[in-house]
Amino acid sequence: MSHPAPRRDLVGKLIANRYLVGEVLGAGGLCTVYRGEDLRRQREVAIKVLPPDKARVKEFAARFGREVTTAKRIEHPNVAAITDNGELPDGALFLVMELLKGTLLSNALADGRMAPPHALVIARQMLVGLGRAHALGVVHRDVKPDNVMLIKVSGLDTVKLFDFGIASNDRAAIQLTVPGTAFGTPEYIAPEQAMGLKVDQRADIYAVGVVLFEMLTGRLPFECKDDIAYLRAHIKEQPPKPSAVAPDATIAAAVDTIVLRALDKDPDKRFTTTDEMIAAIDSAAGHKPLEYKDRRMLWVALLLLAITAALIIAARYYNAPQ
């Protein structure tokens, strides 16, 4: 699909009597993203615009609206926040999201593979964000490095997932895709999705498996010449072990097992939920999950509070007139 020509006439304009449109940040198959300024809150934002000719196509407009509604409902630190949306006078649609200042995972991978601990941390955060979406009945269906931003927080990479434009929602009143039609990115698509079958959260888990394979080895599990070949490979071919592709990368057998289970052709043999895959990553990485540490700290705080209360009561007792 050809990319739309950026709307230069929007640059420098005020939209919705609130957002000042800046330079073009990028363009995809349907939309253009601009840097913007929220004059009311005096902060930088990103403004994504679906041009009027595309907005008149019911399917495209519905997908754009789905991105707005799903991202607003998810509200998670690992998911890019969408704060506003509307329509321009010419019929174009726009949404306003937090401006992500970081590096796309796809750009980071252009420099080569990542160390296994780093790759596992990124995959874990992706799963945490997706888990929140899945709890709301939302399946992303287009998980890939181009939809993952890495933002440095205290020197560490923090994941932000975005672009829920083709997300499915099993709680939606209207389903946006036609059975028998494949939607997604061929390099990262789950077998059942490639065949146009109904998908659930396990399709996202498969895609995370592909991304994790790529982070660990520096290449995709399947190397094909075109989109059709990728679809066939995901449906029929067995992926190699990451450690076999990158024998000098010190990839543990447990990590191989995680990746190959996520990439199983049969959804029933994959991890059932993101929490299940997160637990496997925590075990392979040899550390307790952050959630465990948080619970432990809570119990320590409660114990200290109880001790403090006991000391206060004792002091009042002994200082009381006898």
Buried (B, 14 or more C-beta within 10 A) or exposed (E): EEEBEBBEEBBEEEBBEBBBBBEBBEBBEBBBBBBBBBEEEEEEBBBBBBBBEBBEEEEBBBBBBBBBBBBBBBEBEBBBBBEBBBBBEEBBBBBBBBBBEBBBBBEBBEEEBBEBEBBBBBBBBBBBBBBBBBBBBBBBBBBBBBBBBBBEEEEEBBBBBBBBBBBBBBEBEEEBBEEEEBBBBBBBBBBBBBBBBEBBBBBBBBBBBBBBBBBBBBBBBBEBEEBEBBBBBBBEBEBBBBBEBBEEBEBBEEBBEBBBBBBBBEBEEBBBBBBBBBEBBBEBBEEEBEEEEEEEEEEEEEEEEEEEEEEEEEEEEEEEEE
